[in-house]
Amino acid sequence: MIASSEKFGFVLIERWLSNLKSIAFLRLDNRELDFIKRYF
């Protein structure tokens, strides 16, 4: 149960990261790019 929940969380995080990156690259907003560089 714990392993499946960890895998599920990892998939959610990966999906969120890909969405965040695509949004940042589409908008090319300096604030969002700084946000990504700061936390990743």
LINTA-V827356 format. One record per pair of residues at least 24 apart in sequence whose ideal C-beta (glycine too) atoms are under 8 Angstrom apart, sorted by the first residue. I is the first residue (numbers start at 0). J is the second residue. D is the distance in Angstrom with one decimal. If there is no record, write none. Layout:
I,J,D
I,J,D
//
This chain:
none
//
